[in-house]
Amino acid sequence: MIGEGASVAAAVSAALVVGARHMLYSVALAPQFQNQPTWFRWVGPYVLIDQVFVLSQLNPIKEPDTFRRYFLSAGFTFWSLWMLFTAVGVMLGPAIPTSWGVEFAAPVLFVSLMMAASNRPDKIGAALLAMIMAYVFAELPNRSGLLVAVLISVLIMLLVTRRGEP
Amino acid sequence: MILTAIILTGIGSYLMRAFFIFALARYQFPPIMLQALEYVAPTVMAALVVSLLTTPDGELVAGVPEIVGLVGTAIVAKVSGNHILALLTGMTTYWLIGWIM
């Protein structure tokens, strides 16, 4: 029983470290959630996945009601598609040969999201920097190098862009 | 035991998403912090791409088909702003080059 408990703890903590980037999304969205009703603060995080986060960052919406409608529409659209296609994937997955390399769609998707999120020259610079840093720190346990790479890149971008300002 | 792990991961993953939205609900963000937050989306997406292309030992597992496919994806995504088109370009390029090589 102790052994099983330890393996559950290890599996859960590993999964949470892999998902820790969502804490950064939580910080980044905090300003836009400030003028919102409490129920939305509870429901919003439930649909906060990578794609919804990037969509929410493209053109930050200042008007609280518009932002809330936009976020929930995007969030629950992705939630429905996620549920539907996870089920489709479970059924079709075994029939698709691994030699096709369908899993390459994941990095392709994130490159596309990265370009959408890099809608300013300094953001493209930040993205390139983060790619290098992510490679440098790639061997840290449970993909924690991702967080280290992001934090270092953001700090460097702040130092570079604010140099010379008071 | 697997069910326990799934439930705990689900709760933990919700709490991570909700935590700062609640914790910083009344925080006055200084301008430098707001600028830092603008870099979260591009840097996390970039780091995710590299993370997907490296082994847990930190080794890069991308060959010519992968690199060219991703560069093609980036160009089409930037120029067209269309994710479906970018996805199709990336996958087709990757398959074509893999097939030729």
Interface residues (C-beta under 8 A of the other chain):
Chain A: E4 S7 V8 A11 V12 A15 L16 G19 A20 R21 H22 M23 L24 Y25 S26 V27 A28 L29 A30 P31 F33 Q34 R41 W42 G44 P45 Y46 L48 D50 F53 V54 Q57 W100 G101 F104 A105 A106 P107 V108 L109 F110 V111 S112 L113 M114 M115 A116 A117 S118 K123 I124 A126 A127 L128 L129 A130 M131 M133 A134 Y135 F137 A138 E139 P141 R143 G145 L146 A149 V150 S153 V154 M157 L158 T161 R162
Chain B: M1 T4 A5 L8 T9 G12 S13 Y14 M16 R17 A18 F19 F20 I21 F22 A23 L24 A25 R26 Y27 F29 I32 L34 Q35 A36 L37 E38 Y39 V40 A41 P42 T43 V44 M45 A46 A47 L48 V49 V50 S51 L52 L53 T54 T55 P56 D57 G58 E59 L60 E66 G69 L70 T73 A74 A77 K78 G81 H83 A86 L87 G90 M91 Y94 W95 G98
